[in-house]
Amino acid sequence: MKEKINVFDYSDLIIKSLKPGLLLNTNGDKFNSMVIGWGHLGVVWGIETFIVYVRQSRYTKSQLDKTERFTISVPMNNEIHPEIFKVFGSQSGKDINKADYVLLEEANLNNTPGIKQYPLTIECEVIYSQDQELDKIPTEIVDRHYPEGDFHTMYIGKILDAYIIKEDKI
Ligand SMILES: Cc1cc2nc3c(=O)[nH]c(=O)nc-3n(C[C@H](O)[C@H](O)[C@H](O)COP(=O)(O)O)c2cc1C
């Protein structure tokens, strides 16, 4: 069961969850999910959006570029599952099948599942993406974050739906 929410009612929880990390799910050749610590919930062109930053080397990037859809999964009450965070923040979908680690919940609108263990769910469709231009970033940041290139692409996701996954009552 899904309880629809106004995503901005949960902005405090969502933004504070970026520090330990949220999950960014994609569903191209297969389901995949990775931990993200950078992101924005907001409004652009009058559209409610969630923005993510994905490095070139991520399996997630190849999936996102194919499908232009993603889903954000947020734990409620800081209920982080250490194994999921460890695996999803350090291992790649190129090497493992991350669907084996979570219980999936079918999406309503973007064909990209949510995760039952991280019930607050934001379904998005990419409406704009842009590669970072390293010559426009301060040198000290480039030196710290991009010594080997592998820059980020920014994806602006239009929010299509937002809800909390609830356990089905028997
Ligand atoms: C706390 C934390 C935050 C992270 N934030 C990001 C991020 O915002 N963007 C990014 O590209 N990678 C980020 N990563 C790294 C990816 O989660 C990690 O490289 C992951 O294994 C990529 O999976 P994939 O290859 O299946 O896409 C973060 C990792 C951690 C632990």
The ligand as an SDF file (V2000), in Angstrom:
LIG
                    3D

 31 33  0  0  0  0  0  0  0  0999 V2000
   27.5310    8.5940    1.7040 C   0  0  0  0  0  0  0  0  0  0  0  0
   27.7680    8.3960    0.2120 C   0  0  0  0  0  0  0  0  0  0  0  0
   27.3060    9.3490   -0.6750 C   0  0  0  0  0  0  0  0  0  0  0  0
   27.5390    9.2040   -2.0610 C   0  0  0  0  0  0  0  0  0  0  0  0
   27.0740   10.1530   -2.9280 N   0  0  0  0  0  0  0  0  0  0  0  0
   27.2510   10.0250   -4.2670 C   0  0  0  0  0  0  0  0  0  0  0  0
   26.7180   11.0060   -5.1850 C   0  0  0  0  0  0  0  0  0  0  0  0
   26.0160   11.9590   -4.8020 O   0  0  0  0  0  0  0  0  0  0  0  0
   27.0040   10.8410   -6.5000 N   0  0  0  0  0  0  0  0  0  0  0  0
   27.7600    9.7850   -6.9840 C   0  0  0  0  0  0  0  0  0  0  0  0
   27.9830    9.6880   -8.2010 O   0  0  0  0  0  0  0  0  0  0  0  0
   28.2260    8.8200   -6.1280 N   0  0  0  0  0  0  0  0  0  0  0  0
   27.9840    8.9170   -4.7940 C   0  0  0  0  0  0  0  0  0  0  0  0
   28.4380    7.9370   -3.9300 N   0  0  0  0  0  0  0  0  0  0  0  0
   29.1550    6.7600   -4.4680 C   0  0  0  0  0  0  0  0  0  0  0  0
   28.2220    5.6580   -5.0190 C   0  0  0  0  0  0  0  0  0  0  0  0
   27.1750    5.3710   -4.1010 O   0  0  0  0  0  0  0  0  0  0  0  0
   29.0290    4.3460   -5.2510 C   0  0  0  0  0  0  0  0  0  0  0  0
   30.1450    4.6010   -6.0860 O   0  0  0  0  0  0  0  0  0  0  0  0
   28.1680    3.2140   -5.8180 C   0  0  0  0  0  0  0  0  0  0  0  0
   28.8550    1.9940   -5.6200 O   0  0  0  0  0  0  0  0  0  0  0  0
   27.8370    3.3900   -7.3130 C   0  0  0  0  0  0  0  0  0  0  0  0
   27.0180    2.3200   -7.7110 O   0  0  0  0  0  0  0  0  0  0  0  0
   26.6890    1.9690   -9.2420 P   0  0  0  0  0  0  0  0  0  0  0  0
   28.0220    1.7750   -9.9620 O   0  0  0  0  0  0  0  0  0  0  0  0
   25.9070    0.6830   -9.1400 O   0  0  0  0  0  0  0  0  0  0  0  0
   25.9140    3.1040   -9.8000 O   0  0  0  0  0  0  0  0  0  0  0  0
   28.2200    8.0630   -2.5540 C   0  0  0  0  0  0  0  0  0  0  0  0
   28.6490    7.0650   -1.6450 C   0  0  0  0  0  0  0  0  0  0  0  0
   28.4230    7.2340   -0.2740 C   0  0  0  0  0  0  0  0  0  0  0  0
   28.8750    6.1540    0.6740 C   0  0  0  0  0  0  0  0  0  0  0  0
  1  2  1  0
  2  3  1  0
  2 30  2  0
  3  4  2  0
  4  5  1  0
  4 28  1  0
  5  6  2  0
  6  7  1  0
  6 13  1  0
  7  8  2  0
  7  9  1  0
  9 10  1  0
 10 11  2  0
 10 12  1  0
 12 13  2  0
 13 14  1  0
 14 15  1  0
 14 28  1  0
 15 16  1  0
 16 17  1  0
 16 18  1  0
 18 19  1  0
 18 20  1  0
 20 21  1  0
 20 22  1  0
 22 23  1  0
 23 24  1  0
 24 25  2  0
 24 26  1  0
 24 27  1  0
 28 29  2  0
 29 30  1  0
 30 31  1  0
M  END
$$$$
